[in-house]
């Protein structure tokens, strides 16, 4: 998803507009996570960018998008650009058999 959202809509409170944007992003992420995984893929990883425009967007993690939206709305930006792309994720295997060591007394 690559989309520019207006933060000021006539006839609506700015707080409600920001909440509607967050809801749309949450629905999109849930929909992407429900898609079937390709073979040998462990999970969906999301590459996210948030900014005032496409050129000024900064990479962020998925949980930080909400805080970034709140910050841009508080700064008085007219619109916000959000990019969320799902990519295959792979888990790394641990080197040791157990991450904990036993104490011998």
N, C-alpha and C positions, 0 to 999 in steps of 0.2 A: 504494500500500500504506500503510495506516494501521494500525499494530499495536502493542500493548503486550506486551513480552516479560518474563517473570519472570527475574531474575538468580540466584535461589536455588531449585534443584529438589532435593527430598529424594532421596538416593541417588546424586547426581551431583556431581562437583567443579565449583566455580564457574567455573574456567578453561575446562572443557569446555563448559559452558553458553554462555559468551560466544563460544567458537569456533563452536558450532552456530548461534548467532544470526547471526554474520558470514557463515557459509556460506549460510544461508537468504536473507540480503540480497543476496549475490553472485549466487545463482541467479535471484532476482527481477529484478535489473538486466540480467543476460544475456538473460533471457526477453523483457523489454521492448525491448531493443535489436534483437532478431530480428524484431520486428513490422515490417510494411511501412510505409514512410513515406508520408504523404499527399502529393499533388502540391505541388510548389514548396517542400517542406521539406527542409533539408539534413541534419539529424541530430536525435536525441532529446536533449533537455536535461532534467536531473533537478533538481527543487526538493526539497530535503531539510530535515527538521527532526528534532532529537534532543533529548530531555529526560526528566525524571523523570515528567512527566505531559503531557497534551495542552496544558494551560494554560501550562506553563513551558517548552515546547519552543522551541529556538533554531534559527534558520536556519543551516545549514552547507553546505559543499560536499560532493560525493559522496566524494572521497578522505578527508575528515576524519571520516567517520562511525566508522571503525574506532578512531581515537584517542579519540573521544568515548565510545564504548562501554567502552573500557578504563578511562578516567577515572571513569566512573560506577560500574563494577564495583569499582574500587579505593576509591572513596569510601564504599562500603557501601550503595548504593541497593538497594531490594528489587526494583524493576522499572524498565524503560526503555521510553519511547515513541519509536517511529521512524516517520517519515512520508516516503515517497519517491513523488513524483508525476512522471510523464513528461509533458513538454510539447514542442511542436515548437520546434526551434532553427533559426535562420537565420544564415548566415555573412554578415559585412559585407564589402563589396567594398573593395579598396584604392583610394586616390585616385591614386597614381602608378603608372606602368607597371612600375617596378622599385624595390624597396625599397633597393637598393644603388646607389651612385654610382661611376662609374669615375674613376680618377685619370689625369690626363694628365701625362706627363712630358716 
